[in-house]
């Protein structure tokens, strides 16, 4: 039998500035959004154009608000509505943790709807570019979960070479499911989307990449849920599924519908000359 790995005791705080502390989890959000916007600047300019570099920069504020507000409210409504209805002030205490990807996704979608309406952009074409960049933040966020020693996996065979004992997970070896999610929802999904996005024939059908992201994330998350320990306050739902898997069902159906619909639509020819676009500066 191979020796079981012990979880390395990472400090969840990256650096202190007097009474202020910068945590790895916060850094993952910041870095994911910044890197995502940098990639978005390049993606929107690919033919057929879906925006401008300046508009991509402007979207930074919109997406940040969408991620934070949507992620927090999603966690409150999907996972612990009873507790937060009884303790409404706790909703604001985000430093105690509690963010939902599915809620964050709804927040970003809302931000994109308002943003594309404000600047008269094609929503699906812009969404295609945004979703290619999203897995960057997902991968970094799951790495931060690992550093924090949270959201660990289910019990694993002690013979598994990478089985790990987490300080808050009891004495049993567990799957490092945070790393599984970082690799599948993050790295693998990003590579698939990015490589596919390089084809102009795909970009000419708005909604296909967004649908691929929704379906791809739903499959990756559902798979990883088989190795991830359910939240203690929820446990397993009827049928042995988890809340994460349940929330992925509408994502999968929406993703398939978007991809099918995208192929039925006329070819998207893109935006006119960038000098005529709102927000673009010479």
Buried (B, 14 or more C-beta within 10 A) or exposed (E): EEEBBEBEEEEBEBEEEEEEBEBBBBBBBEBBBBBBBBBBBEBBBBEBBBBBBBBBBBBBEBBBBBBBBBBBBBBBBBBBEEEBEEEEEBBEEBEEEBBBBBBBBBBBBBBBBEBBEEBEBBBBBBBBBBBBBBBBBBBBBBBBBBBBBBBBBBBBEEEBEEBBBBEEBEEEBBBBBBBBBBBBBBBBBBEBBBEBBEEEEBBBBBBBBBBBBBBBBBBBBBBBBBBBBBEEEEEEEEEEBBBBBBBBEEBBEBBBBBBEBBEEEEEBEBBEEBEEBEBBEE
